[in-house]
Amino acid sequence: MPIVINLDVMLAKRKMSLTELSEKVDITMSNLSILKTGKAKAIRLETLDAICAVLHCQPGDLLEYVEEGKH
């Protein structure tokens, strides 16, 4: 998929664990793991908003467009 979710990069920058993010955003660990591993087919804007609020970042800090065959 040409959209990559760089959740692991932002978590490392903020020195936050997936468990801590899960608790603060009230999203299950399994759903966050799907986002982190790039297996998500979609993300709700409400979810993106909550993650950005907790990580103090912009959606563009998490989402990246990569041309097919380049990642």
N, C-alpha and C positions, 0 to 999 in steps of 0.2 A: 504494500500500500504506500502511495507516495507521501502520505502525511505521517510523520514520526512524532511521537509524544516523548519528550525528553524529561520525563518525571524524575528519573534516577539522577540526572545531572543537577536538577534544581534541588532535589533533596540533599545531595552531597554539598552543594553550595551553602545551603541553609543549616547543614549539620543536623538534619532531622531524619528520624527513621520512618519507615513506611507505617509502622505501628502507631507512632505518635501522630502522623498525618491522618491516619484512619480515625483515631479518637477525636482529633480536633475538627475534622470535616464531617464526621459521622457517616463514613462510607466504609463498607466492609473491606477487610483485607483482601479478599478474593477479587473484588472489583478493582481495587487499586493495583493489585498484581497484574491483572489483565491490561490495565493502562500502561503499567511500567514495562511489561514485556513486549508491548507492541501488538498484542493480539486483539485489541479493541477495534471494532468496526465503526463505532460512533461514540460520542461523548455529549451528554446533555450540557447545555449552556449553564444551567444551574450548578452542575457539578464542577465545570470549569471555573465558574465564578467563585465557588467555595474554596477550591484548591488554590486559586490565585490569591484570594484574601488571606489564607493562612500562610502561604509562602511569600507573600508580599512581592508578587511579580505580575507581569502582563501575560496575556494568553500567548503572545508571540515568543515569550521566554520558554514556553512549554511545547509549542507546536512548531514544527519545521516541515517545509515542503521539500521533498527529495525526489528528483526525477527517477522514473523506473530504471532499474539497472545500475543506479549510482550509489546505493547504500548497502 
